[in-house]
Amino acid sequence: MPDKAHSQDPAVERSLRHSVRDAAAYSVMTGAGETYFSAFAVFLKASTAQVALLASLPPLLGSFAQLFSAWWGHRRGIRKSLILTGVYLQALSWLPLMLLPLLFPEHAVPLLIGSVILYHAAGNLATPQWSSMMGDLVPEQTRGRFFALRTRVASIMSFLALIVGGLILHLFDSNALTLAGYLSIFIIAAIARLVSVHHLRHMHDPPRTGALFDLPSPRNLLQRIRHSAFARFSLFYALMQFSVAIASPFFTVYMLRDLHFTYLMFMANTAASVLAQFLALNMWGRISDRFGNRLILAATGLIIPLLPALWLFSSNYWYLIVVQIFGGLVWAGFSLSAGNFIYDLVPSPKRATYVAYHNVLIGLGVFLGAILGGYLGMVLPREVSFGGETYAWGSVLLGVFLISAVARLLVALVFIPQLREVREVPPMSVSGLIFRVSRVHALAGVIFDVILPKRRKEGANERRAELPPWD
């Protein structure tokens, strides 16, 4: 973390520093391990439908652990112990994930899916209590800047872990030891999660008024959607995740199976998006603090539908790298602003419960979207006739990507106009934001921040006229 403090309370500041280190360790786990779940399934000869289940069923079933966490935390008045329990269990869940497919190869893919369910359930046990604790720890006035920093650290560590994982897989695969390569990166992921436990244990759990567990009936929940800003936002986000999940599990299948990418090529393609997110997060965090989160959600939410459609124009390796970089820039803003928007919308006493609801709804959306995408991947025709001409897909998955793009666009057009900023912020239009971001040349500016921090500080006054108003 930089020298500039996010809180005047020494205990809180130490906790925030441990939180950033926890994010780094957690991201090593996801970058070196979770990122390669779908690739591991393809290696185990999983079908398109099985890849869809792997991507959708574990997050859905695992998300119900969040409801249990919110209920149990309120009943017992605990928060930090639930966080540590979930994280410990997630670290241990790597053992069955690695061993069961090897011990019972005839049932390798179903056992992998079952193990990943355990992995997600353990992580989700910690999520609502962690969100509640972080909401109480991070000062509101620096929330955008802190979470941008935390996510930047997470992104670069995920990027580095992803690269190391890809290189390990490439090395072992070149020597016909692909399985050993997967076991190696999964062991790295498990160790990283144990490091995460260490930093979480040293975080301060501030007093709270209580995580209220208020479970409305489905009828009352539908009524609240009409009057609750949080319910509308949660429905928007879940439907967007549904639309995204129609395509997202199958990019790995498309690259490894249909385009015959090597593990090195797959790693580079995935890493391009992660690196772009890292480079853009500082800019998005400053915009969030200055102009609010609704503006970023609107701008990026209208661009997200374009992303899967770009895969239809070419299968050229370098073209797809550029597409991933562009996608990383957009997703960095959308994900950061969505996370911050929840903290703005939900009062602290109810945060654990509301986050649990939110994530269960997301899990349901991802499940339904991935199942729909898997079904479409099996039934879509390989040729399409239009205007007397017949067009053949390079892969039926391209049709899945197109349907995902249309679904994303519909969700954005319906829900984005309904979002309202929670905080008092200066007015700014979506077109104005896009114009300012394009003028900043975000990648070059943030690279300059990272590589030459001292020179930037010395020349700050000389360049002040060139910087945007939020700097």
Sequence and secondary structure as in RCSB ss.txt:
>XXXX:A:sequence
MPDKAHSQDPAVERSLRHSVRDAAAYSVMTGAGETYFSAFAVFLKASTAQVALLASLPPLLGSFAQLFSAWWGHR
RGIRKSLILTGVYLQALSWLPLMLLPLLFPEHAVPLLIGSVILYHAAGNLATPQWSSMMGDLVPEQTRGRFFALR
TRVASIMSFLALIVGGLILHLFDSNALTLAGYLSIFIIAAIARLVSVHHLRHMHDPPRTGALFDLPSPRNLLQRI
RHSAFARFSLFYALMQFSVAIASPFFTVYMLRDLHFTYLMFMANTAASVLAQFLALNMWGRISDRFGNRLILAAT
GLIIPLLPALWLFSSNYWYLIVVQIFGGLVWAGFSLSAGNFIYDLVPSPKRATYVAYHNVLIGLGVFLGAILGGY
LGMVLPREVSFGGETYAWGSVLLGVFLISAVARLLVALVFIPQLREVREVPPMSVSGLIFRVSRVHALAGVIFDV
ILPKRRKEGANERRAELPPWD
>XXXX:A:secstr
  SS S S HHHHHHHHHHHHHHHHHHHHHHHTGGGHHHHHHHTT  HHHHHHHHHHHHHHHHHHHHHHHHHHHH
HT SHHHHHHHHHHHHHTHHHHHHHHHH GGGHHHHHHHHHHHHHHHHHHHHHHHHHHHHHHS GGGHHHHHHHH
HHHHHHHHHHHHHHHHHHHHHHHHTT HHHHHHHHHHHHHHHHHHHHHHHHTS     S        HHHHHHHH
HH HHHHHHHHHHHHHHHHHTTTTHHHHIIIIIS   HHHHHHHHHHHHHHHHHHHHHHHHHHHHH SHHHHHHH
HHHTTHHHHGGGS   HHHHHHHHHHHHHHHHHHHHHHHHHHHHHS GGGHHHHHHHHHHHHHHHHHHHHHHHHH
HHHHS SEEEETTEEEE S THHHHHHHHHHHHHHHHHHHGGG    S      HHHHHHHHHHHTHHHHHHHHH
H HHHHHHTHHHHGGGS TT 
